[in-house]
Amino acid sequence: MVPPPLDLTNICSICSVYTPQGTQRITKVRQVGIPKVIMEAVGLLPGDEVYLQVNPDHPKTLLLIPADVLMVWLEAGRATNPNAEAPTDEPQPRKFDA
């Protein structure tokens, strides 16, 4: 199930308050550091889980979605369209070896 469309007005409001924090280099093990100011702006803490998704409206961009936000989106989608087929499995955070 695809999350409901984003209200980019709210998300992009961060852009008007904070200048872009970059560039961030992707390491050889495909990790990227998230600047503290960005983490604080969206309420993330070290150890929080996130989902990554290619932005369907802008395929060359990436969405980083906190796991708790994604669950709210899924529930909102189900409430909006109760006849929609429920996914067979809830999205589960993947565990990676350190």
LINVEN-V559102 format. One record per pair of residues at least 6 apart in sequence whose ideal C-beta (glycine too) atoms are under 8 Angstrom apart, sorted by the first residue. I is the first residue (numbers start at 0). GAP is how many residues later the second one is. If there is no record, write none. Layout:
i={I | I}
gap={GAP | GAP}
This chain:
i={0 | 0 | 0 | 0 | 0 | 0 | 1 | 1 | 2 | 2 | 2 | 2 | 2 | 2 | 3 | 3 | 3 | 3 | 5 | 5 | 13 | 13 | 13 | 16 | 17 | 17 | 17 | 20 | 20 | 20 | 23 | 23 | 23 | 23 | 24 | 25 | 33 | 33 | 37 | 38 | 41 | 42 | 43 | 43 | 47 | 47 | 48 | 48 | 48 | 49 | 49 | 49 | 49 | 50 | 50 | 50 | 50 | 50 | 50 | 51 | 51 | 51 | 51 | 52 | 52 | 52 | 53 | 53 | 53 | 54 | 54 | 54 | 64 | 66 | 66 | 69 | 70 | 73 | 73 | 73 | 76 | 77 | 77}
gap={73 | 76 | 77 | 83 | 85 | 86 | 54 | 75 | 50 | 62 | 67 | 70 | 71 | 74 | 69 | 72 | 73 | 76 | 51 | 57 | 24 | 27 | 28 | 24 | 19 | 20 | 23 | 14 | 16 | 17 | 8 | 9 | 10 | 11 | 7 | 6 | 10 | 30 | 6 | 6 | 24 | 23 | 6 | 22 | 18 | 19 | 17 | 18 | 44 | 14 | 15 | 16 | 17 | 13 | 14 | 16 | 19 | 40 | 42 | 10 | 11 | 12 | 13 | 9 | 10 | 12 | 7 | 8 | 9 | 6 | 7 | 8 | 8 | 24 | 26 | 21 | 19 | 13 | 16 | 17 | 7 | 6 | 8}
